[in-house]
């Protein structure tokens, strides 16, 4: 996949040799890795999904609403396909719904990637400080590829997509998978999320979650830290916000 670092990357030696059963303290107090959600966090593609859902409802004579659309934020795509089939009332299978949604959204992303403010700047600063990043998204690989193509090749050491896991968010499997692929404990990583579904997944995995609510609210939680925007947040500020309190 374009934009994904292969296992033979320069970071592999530093990351893959780490014992995931042991803490990874850094002398600078920075997190061992940062695990990024994509939709609504790295890029603001939710309007693309919503527009495509309404177009599908019109095409097949179904009914849809903004409320239904927002109920899907952060969910696994096949779960969303089931929801759409049930609530839109169209004669399509969940898999057919997902594939058609992806067709519409991929076309929009290929025309323009809507980056979230401050996200790419933080990615650049994390790389400068030697902190590996992973992408943890419930979108499928063919949607992720054109977005990664707009980033430097070594941006993400691991890319976990919805079609790679058995259980999607809010289950912890996606974040546990990403941490394991980095050779790290999830407890030593920070997740960045924009939805309650995603925050629940990261928190259940053991991550500290930097919550940046956007389209939907996020509930308070034991390992959740809230900010309004990623603008102005660099590696040092991220570490300050998410460092365990003593």
C-alpha positions as CSV (number, residue, x, y, z in Angstrom):
1,X,0.0,0.0,0.0
2,X,1.4,3.4,-0.9
3,X,2.5,5.4,2.2
4,X,2.9,2.3,4.5
5,X,6.3,1.5,5.8
6,X,7.3,-2.1,5.0
7,X,8.6,-4.3,7.7
8,X,12.2,-3.8,6.6
9,X,12.0,0.0,7.3
10,X,14.7,1.8,9.3
11,X,12.3,2.0,12.3
12,X,11.9,-1.8,12.3
13,X,15.0,-2.5,14.2
14,X,14.2,0.0,17.0
15,X,10.6,-1.0,17.2
16,X,10.3,-4.7,16.4
17,X,13.0,-5.7,18.8
18,X,11.1,-4.2,21.7
19,X,9.6,-6.7,24.2
20,X,5.8,-5.9,24.1
21,X,5.5,-7.4,27.6
22,X,7.7,-4.8,29.2
23,X,7.2,-1.0,29.6
24,X,9.2,1.2,27.3
25,X,10.2,4.2,29.3
26,X,11.6,7.1,27.4
27,X,14.0,9.5,29.1
28,X,12.2,12.5,27.6
29,X,8.8,11.3,28.9
30,X,7.3,11.0,25.4
31,X,4.9,8.2,24.5
32,X,6.5,5.1,22.9
33,X,4.2,5.6,19.9
34,X,1.2,7.5,18.7
35,X,-1.7,5.6,17.2
36,X,-3.9,7.7,14.9
37,X,-7.6,7.3,14.0
38,X,-8.2,8.6,10.5
39,X,-11.8,9.7,9.7
40,X,-12.5,12.9,11.6
41,X,-9.0,12.9,13.2
42,X,-6.4,12.9,10.5
43,X,-8.8,13.8,7.7
44,X,-12.3,15.2,7.8
45,X,-14.0,12.7,5.5
46,X,-17.2,12.3,7.4
47,X,-19.0,14.8,5.1
48,X,-17.9,12.6,2.2
49,X,-19.4,9.5,3.8
50,X,-22.6,11.4,4.7
51,X,-23.1,12.8,1.2
52,X,-22.5,9.4,-0.3
53,X,-25.1,7.8,2.1
54,X,-27.7,10.4,1.1
55,X,-26.9,9.8,-2.6
56,X,-27.4,6.0,-2.0
57,X,-30.8,6.6,-0.3
58,X,-31.9,8.7,-3.3
59,X,-30.7,6.1,-5.8
60,X,-32.5,3.2,-4.2
61,X,-35.6,5.0,-2.9
62,X,-34.6,4.7,0.7
63,X,-34.8,7.2,3.6
64,X,-31.9,8.7,5.6
65,X,-31.2,11.4,8.1
66,X,-28.3,13.3,9.6
67,X,-29.0,11.6,12.9
68,X,-28.6,8.1,11.3
69,X,-25.4,9.3,9.5
70,X,-23.8,10.5,12.8
71,X,-24.7,7.2,14.5
72,X,-22.2,5.5,12.1
73,X,-19.2,7.7,13.0
74,X,-16.3,5.5,14.1
75,X,-18.0,2.2,13.5
76,X,-16.7,-0.8,11.5
77,X,-17.9,-0.6,7.9
78,X,-19.8,-3.9,7.8
79,X,-21.6,-2.8,11.0
80,X,-22.4,0.4,9.2
81,X,-23.7,-1.6,6.2
82,X,-26.0,-3.5,8.4
83,X,-27.3,-0.3,10.0
84,X,-27.8,1.3,6.6
85,X,-29.7,-1.7,5.3
86,X,-32.0,-1.8,8.3
87,X,-32.6,2.0,8.6
88,X,-32.4,3.2,5.0
89,X,-34.7,0.4,3.9
90,X,-32.9,-0.6,0.7
91,X,-32.6,-4.0,-1.0
92,X,-28.8,-4.3,-0.8
93,X,-26.6,-6.5,1.3
94,X,-24.3,-4.9,3.9
95,X,-21.3,-5.8,1.7
96,X,-22.8,-4.3,-1.4
97,X,-23.6,-1.2,0.6
98,X,-20.0,-0.9,1.9
99,X,-18.5,-1.4,-1.6
100,X,-20.8,1.3,-3.1
101,X,-20.0,3.7,-0.3
102,X,-16.3,3.2,-0.8
103,X,-16.7,3.8,-4.5
104,X,-18.3,7.2,-3.8
105,X,-15.9,8.3,-1.0
106,X,-12.7,7.1,-2.7
107,X,-13.7,9.2,-5.7
108,X,-14.1,12.3,-3.5
109,X,-10.8,11.7,-1.7
110,X,-8.9,11.3,-4.9
111,X,-10.2,14.7,-5.9
112,X,-9.3,16.4,-2.6
113,X,-8.0,15.1,0.8
114,X,-9.6,17.3,3.6
115,X,-6.9,17.3,6.2
116,X,-7.8,18.2,9.8
117,X,-6.1,21.3,11.2
118,X,-2.8,20.6,13.0
119,X,-2.7,16.9,12.1
120,X,0.0,16.9,9.5
121,X,2.1,19.3,11.6
122,X,2.0,17.0,14.6
123,X,2.9,14.0,12.4
124,X,6.0,15.8,11.2
125,X,7.0,16.8,14.7
126,X,6.6,13.2,16.0
127,X,8.8,11.9,13.2
128,X,11.4,14.5,14.1
129,X,11.4,13.2,17.7
130,X,11.7,9.6,16.5
131,X,8.3,8.5,17.7
132,X,6.7,5.9,15.5
133,X,3.1,6.3,14.4
134,X,0.4,3.8,13.4
135,X,-2.9,4.4,11.6
136,X,-5.8,2.6,13.2
137,X,-9.0,3.1,11.1
138,X,-12.2,1.2,10.4
139,X,-12.1,2.3,6.8
140,X,-10.9,-0.4,4.4
141,X,-7.5,-0.5,2.6
142,X,-8.7,0.8,-0.7
143,X,-10.0,4.0,0.9
144,X,-6.9,4.5,3.0
145,X,-4.5,4.2,0.1
146,X,-5.2,7.5,-1.7
147,X,-4.9,9.3,1.6
148,X,-1.6,7.7,2.5
149,X,-0.4,8.5,-1.0
150,X,-0.5,12.2,0.0
151,X,1.9,11.7,3.0
152,X,5.6,10.9,3.1
153,X,6.2,7.1,2.7
154,X,7.5,6.6,6.2
155,X,4.7,8.4,8.0
156,X,3.1,5.2,9.5
157,X,5.0,2.1,10.6
158,X,1.8,0.1,10.8
159,X,-1.6,0.6,9.1
160,X,-4.5,-1.3,10.7
161,X,-7.7,-1.1,8.6
162,X,-11.2,-2.4,9.2
163,X,-10.8,-5.2,6.7
164,X,-7.7,-6.5,8.6
165,X,-9.4,-7.1,12.0
166,X,-12.1,-9.5,13.1
167,X,-13.6,-7.1,15.6
168,X,-13.8,-3.4,14.9
169,X,-14.1,-0.4,17.2
170,X,-15.3,-0.1,19.9
171,X,-13.6,-3.4,20.5
172,X,-9.9,-3.0,21.5
173,X,-8.6,-5.4,18.8
174,X,-7.7,-2.6,16.3
175,X,-5.5,-0.8,18.8
176,X,-4.0,-3.9,20.3
177,X,-3.1,-5.0,16.7
178,X,-1.3,-1.8,16.0
179,X,0.6,-1.8,19.3
180,X,1.7,-5.4,18.7
181,X,2.9,-4.6,15.2
182,X,5.0,-1.9,16.7
183,X,6.4,-4.3,19.3
184,X,4.9,-2.2,22.1
185,X,2.4,-2.4,24.8
186,X,-0.8,-0.4,24.2
187,X,-0.4,1.1,27.7
188,X,2.8,2.8,26.5
189,X,1.1,4.4,23.5
190,X,-1.2,7.4,23.0
191,X,-4.2,7.1,20.7
192,X,-5.8,10.1,19.0
193,X,-9.5,9.9,18.4
194,X,-12.5,12.0,17.4
195,X,-15.4,9.7,18.4
196,X,-16.6,7.9,21.5
197,X,-16.6,4.6,19.6
198,X,-12.9,5.1,18.8
199,X,-12.0,6.4,22.3
200,X,-13.7,3.4,23.8
201,X,-11.5,1.1,21.6
202,X,-8.3,2.8,22.5
203,X,-9.1,3.0,26.2
204,X,-10.1,-0.6,26.3
205,X,-6.8,-1.6,24.7
206,X,-4.9,0.3,27.4
207,X,-3.9,3.5,25.6
208,X,-4.2,7.0,26.9
209,X,-6.6,8.6,24.4
210,X,-6.2,12.2,23.3
211,X,-9.8,13.1,22.4
212,X,-10.4,15.7,19.8
213,X,-14.3,15.8,19.4
214,X,-15.5,16.9,16.0
215,X,-18.8,15.6,14.5
216,X,-19.9,13.7,17.6
217,X,-19.5,14.1,21.4
218,X,-17.0,11.9,23.4
219,X,-17.8,10.9,26.9
220,X,-15.4,11.4,29.8
221,X,-13.2,8.4,30.7
222,X,-10.4,7.3,33.0
223,X,-7.7,7.5,30.3
224,X,-9.2,10.2,28.1
225,X,-7.7,13.7,27.7
226,X,-9.6,16.4,25.8
227,X,-8.5,19.2,23.5
228,X,-10.5,21.3,21.1
229,X,-8.0,21.1,18.2
230,X,-4.6,19.6,17.2
231,X,-3.5,23.1,16.1
232,X,-0.5,24.1,18.2
233,X,0.0,20.7,19.7
234,X,3.6,19.4,19.2
235,X,5.3,16.3,20.6
236,X,6.2,18.0,23.9
237,X,2.6,19.3,24.4
238,X,1.2,15.9,23.5
239,X,3.4,14.3,26.1
240,X,2.5,16.9,28.7
241,X,-1.2,16.3,28.1
242,X,-1.1,12.5,28.2
243,X,1.6,11.8,30.8
244,X,0.2,9.7,33.7
245,X,-0.6,11.7,36.7
246,X,1.3,10.8,39.9
